[in-house]
Amino acid sequence: MALFRAGLQRLSNAFNSQGGILSRFITQNAPTTNITTPDTPKDVIATCNKLIEERKSRNFAIVHLLGKQWRVTDGDLLVVEGYWPPNIGDKIKLDKVLLAATKDFSLIGRPLVQPGLVTVTATVISKGLSHTRTHFKKKRRKQFMRINFQRAQQTMLRINAVEIANKINEAPKNVF
């Protein structure tokens, strides 16, 4: 019994000491990686500009369109509800870009990304009506029943390109 009690005492001391067994195990066996972090904002900007020139990974953007936010990449299809004036075949530039990013970095706007830095182009593919939605009203024991059918206008867009055009931290060109 004394041996059992001594073993329990050592076990409880190991858990109650500074950090315990688990933290000692983690710190002893943690892999050491040499991740170089850029020292200054200029280094970060230079790294991002180099990645923009290489164009290794696919760009994506979050765009504000007709009151909603959409995450878009090259070749995406968007179905936008509500009346929208562009005709079929029109090429559109989506200006309200909230965020643009690749796998390696992100450009976050406050609230919008700098004009001219990111260009998102799209083409109107089709315009039509949505599926029929049934709006049913009934009041029990009153012999009241109404059925309304609703179809909303829809516009389908194909995203042609999401491009980060300029270098970061350059003076903005007169876009408008």
Secondary structure as UniProt FT lines:
FT   HELIX           2..16
FT   HELIX           20..29
FT   HELIX           41..54
FT   STRAND          60..65
FT   TURN            66..67
FT   STRAND          68..73
FT   TURN            74..75
FT   STRAND          77..81
FT   TURN            88..89
FT   STRAND          91..94
FT   STRAND          97..101
FT   STRAND          106..108
FT   TURN            115..117
FT   STRAND          118..129
FT   STRAND          133..139
FT   TURN            140..143
FT   STRAND          144..150
FT   STRAND          153..164
FT   TURN            168..169
//
